[in-house]
Amino acid sequence: MFLTAMGASLTVGALAIAVRSLAGTSPASAFSSAKPEVMVWKSSTCGCCGGWVDHMRAAGFPVTVQEVDDVEPVKTRLGVPARLQSCHTALVGGYALEGHVPADSVQRLLRERPPAVGLAVPGMPQGSPGMETGVKDPYDVVLFGGAGGDRVYERR
């Protein structure tokens, strides 16, 4: 039996071997371990945004960056409230991410899939991903846009 995808023919056995080699175990684990793409909108002049992108990539997320002159229209389109805004905005797995949200918080969000618009780290707290300066201020990761209103998802 042959499968055809994008003009290439593969036997089912060859496809299974290729998938297992990606995951090191079974075909199902190859697909379940893949992280969704993170689309980021940021200013070309913001260095801390680049630090956050590096943090997400180091955690295994594929990241695409869209540099824009004004991130505000993206924030509005994705439903990020003004009170929670920061320097950059992202979209992953149908959720908005605002600011310096830690990768493990994003992984938890994608695992739990709560009914919400997304996660935000308001402002630019020292010590958050991309804002590593040697100082670590406590900050909250806020789940926003849910039926029950905004709530603290994690304290850092």
MIDO-739483 format. One record per residue (C-alpha): residue in three letters; chain; x, y, z. Coordinates in Angstrom, 2 decimals. Example, Ala and Ser with C-alpha at 12.3 -4.5 7.8 and 13.67 -1.06 7.14 Angstrom:
% MIDO-739483
ATOM/Ala/A/12.30/-4.50/7.80;
ATOM/Ser/A/13.67/-1.06/7.14;
This chain:
% MIDO-739483
ATOM/Met/A/0.00/0.00/0.00;
ATOM/Phe/A/1.26/3.51/-0.82;
ATOM/Leu/A/0.40/6.90/0.67;
ATOM/Thr/A/0.86/10.01/-1.41;
ATOM/Ala/A/1.49/13.35/0.26;
ATOM/Met/A/2.74/16.48/-1.46;
ATOM/Gly/A/3.71/14.54/-4.55;
ATOM/Ala/A/5.87/11.92/-2.76;
ATOM/Ser/A/4.91/8.28/-2.41;
ATOM/Leu/A/5.73/6.35/0.75;
ATOM/Thr/A/4.92/2.82/1.78;
ATOM/Val/A/3.04/2.56/5.04;
ATOM/Gly/A/6.05/0.77/6.55;
ATOM/Ala/A/8.47/3.52/5.46;
ATOM/Leu/A/6.13/6.14/6.88;
ATOM/Ala/A/5.90/4.32/10.22;
ATOM/Ile/A/9.70/4.02/10.42;
ATOM/Ala/A/10.12/7.72/9.65;
ATOM/Val/A/7.60/8.72/12.29;
ATOM/Arg/A/9.14/6.41/14.94;
ATOM/Ser/A/12.58/7.85/14.25;
ATOM/Leu/A/11.23/11.33/14.94;
ATOM/Ala/A/9.88/10.34/18.33;
ATOM/Gly/A/12.15/7.49/19.29;
ATOM/Thr/A/9.11/5.37/20.18;
ATOM/Ser/A/5.73/5.04/18.48;
ATOM/Pro/A/4.01/7.00/15.72;
ATOM/Ala/A/1.46/8.43/18.17;
ATOM/Ser/A/4.14/9.88/20.45;
ATOM/Ala/A/5.79/11.65/17.50;
ATOM/Phe/A/2.67/13.70/16.95;
ATOM/Ser/A/1.76/14.26/20.60;
ATOM/Ser/A/5.18/15.67/21.53;
ATOM/Ala/A/5.14/18.35/18.83;
ATOM/Lys/A/4.48/21.84/20.14;
ATOM/Pro/A/2.26/24.22/18.17;
ATOM/Glu/A/3.70/27.21/16.38;
ATOM/Val/A/3.87/30.50/18.26;
ATOM/Met/A/3.19/33.57/16.10;
ATOM/Val/A/4.67/36.72/17.66;
ATOM/Trp/A/4.03/40.34/16.78;
ATOM/Lys/A/6.65/42.76/18.07;
ATOM/Ser/A/8.53/45.95/17.33;
ATOM/Ser/A/11.84/45.58/15.50;
ATOM/Thr/A/13.54/47.70/18.18;
ATOM/Cys/A/12.49/45.72/21.25;
ATOM/Gly/A/15.32/43.59/22.63;
ATOM/Cys/A/13.37/42.01/25.48;
ATOM/Cys/A/10.84/40.66/22.97;
ATOM/Gly/A/13.72/38.90/21.22;
ATOM/Gly/A/14.76/37.44/24.57;
ATOM/Trp/A/11.24/36.04/25.06;
ATOM/Val/A/11.29/34.54/21.55;
ATOM/Asp/A/14.62/32.85/22.41;
ATOM/His/A/13.06/31.53/25.65;
ATOM/Met/A/10.12/30.00/23.75;
ATOM/Arg/A/12.40/28.44/21.14;
ATOM/Ala/A/14.63/26.99/23.89;
ATOM/Ala/A/11.48/25.36/25.32;
ATOM/Gly/A/10.89/23.65/21.96;
ATOM/Phe/A/8.23/25.89/20.47;
ATOM/Pro/A/8.56/26.76/16.79;
ATOM/Val/A/8.27/30.56/16.65;
ATOM/Thr/A/7.50/32.87/13.76;
ATOM/Val/A/8.12/36.57/14.34;
ATOM/Gln/A/6.22/39.32/12.58;
ATOM/Glu/A/7.83/42.72/13.13;
ATOM/Val/A/5.29/45.52/12.96;
ATOM/Asp/A/5.36/49.28/13.48;
ATOM/Asp/A/2.35/49.15/15.79;
ATOM/Val/A/1.36/46.08/17.84;
ATOM/Glu/A/-1.83/47.74/19.17;
ATOM/Pro/A/-4.13/46.56/16.33;
ATOM/Val/A/-3.00/42.97/16.94;
ATOM/Lys/A/-3.72/43.28/20.67;
ATOM/Thr/A/-7.19/44.64/19.89;
ATOM/Arg/A/-7.92/41.93/17.30;
ATOM/Leu/A/-6.88/39.16/19.73;
ATOM/Gly/A/-8.88/40.61/22.64;
ATOM/Val/A/-6.05/41.67/24.98;
ATOM/Pro/A/-7.43/44.22/27.48;
ATOM/Ala/A/-5.46/47.47/27.84;
ATOM/Arg/A/-4.91/46.83/31.58;
ATOM/Leu/A/-2.96/43.62/30.79;
ATOM/Gln/A/-0.87/44.83/27.88;
ATOM/Ser/A/2.89/44.58/27.57;
ATOM/Cys/A/5.39/44.96/24.73;
ATOM/His/A/4.66/41.98/22.44;
ATOM/Thr/A/1.68/39.79/21.60;
ATOM/Ala/A/1.58/36.19/20.44;
ATOM/Leu/A/-0.89/33.53/19.36;
ATOM/Val/A/-0.50/29.82/20.07;
ATOM/Gly/A/-3.00/26.99/19.91;
ATOM/Gly/A/-5.90/29.46/19.63;
ATOM/Tyr/A/-4.80/31.43/22.72;
ATOM/Ala/A/-3.42/34.95/22.91;
ATOM/Leu/A/-0.22/35.49/24.88;
ATOM/Glu/A/0.61/38.97/26.09;
ATOM/Gly/A/4.05/39.89/27.31;
ATOM/His/A/6.66/37.77/29.03;
ATOM/Val/A/4.61/34.62/29.71;
ATOM/Pro/A/6.88/31.71/30.75;
ATOM/Ala/A/6.99/28.72/28.39;
ATOM/Asp/A/5.94/26.30/31.14;
ATOM/Ser/A/2.82/28.41/31.76;
ATOM/Val/A/2.04/28.18/28.03;
ATOM/Gln/A/2.54/24.40/28.15;
ATOM/Arg/A/0.14/24.16/31.09;
ATOM/Leu/A/-2.41/26.33/29.25;
ATOM/Leu/A/-2.24/24.11/26.18;
ATOM/Arg/A/-2.52/20.96/28.30;
ATOM/Glu/A/-5.50/22.19/30.39;
ATOM/Arg/A/-7.27/24.18/27.62;
ATOM/Pro/A/-9.33/26.43/29.94;
ATOM/Pro/A/-12.13/28.50/28.35;
ATOM/Ala/A/-10.35/31.86/28.04;
ATOM/Val/A/-8.80/34.24/25.55;
ATOM/Gly/A/-5.28/33.73/26.84;
ATOM/Leu/A/-2.47/34.49/29.28;
ATOM/Ala/A/-0.78/37.78/30.10;
ATOM/Val/A/2.13/39.01/32.15;
ATOM/Pro/A/1.21/42.70/32.45;
ATOM/Gly/A/4.02/45.24/32.21;
ATOM/Met/A/7.59/44.06/31.95;
ATOM/Pro/A/8.55/42.49/35.30;
ATOM/Gln/A/12.24/42.02/36.00;
ATOM/Gly/A/13.18/38.35/35.98;
ATOM/Ser/A/10.41/37.23/33.64;
ATOM/Pro/A/11.51/35.44/30.43;
ATOM/Gly/A/13.28/37.97/28.24;
ATOM/Met/A/13.65/40.39/31.15;
ATOM/Glu/A/16.53/38.66/32.93;
ATOM/Thr/A/18.59/41.43/34.53;
ATOM/Gly/A/19.81/39.75/37.70;
ATOM/Val/A/16.81/41.16/39.60;
ATOM/Lys/A/13.71/39.01/40.05;
ATOM/Asp/A/10.50/40.76/40.96;
ATOM/Pro/A/7.44/38.67/41.81;
ATOM/Tyr/A/4.77/38.75/39.11;
ATOM/Asp/A/1.48/37.14/38.16;
ATOM/Val/A/0.56/35.22/35.04;
ATOM/Val/A/-3.07/36.21/34.40;
ATOM/Leu/A/-5.66/34.07/32.63;
ATOM/Phe/A/-8.00/36.50/30.88;
ATOM/Gly/A/-11.18/36.50/28.86;
ATOM/Gly/A/-12.90/33.60/30.61;
ATOM/Ala/A/-16.52/33.54/31.76;
ATOM/Gly/A/-15.47/34.16/35.36;
ATOM/Gly/A/-13.33/37.16/34.46;
ATOM/Asp/A/-9.57/37.54/34.82;
ATOM/Arg/A/-7.78/35.47/37.44;
ATOM/Val/A/-4.27/34.75/38.56;
ATOM/Tyr/A/-3.20/31.55/36.79;
ATOM/Glu/A/0.22/31.39/38.43;
ATOM/Arg/A/2.30/33.47/40.80;
ATOM/Arg/A/5.99/33.70/39.99;
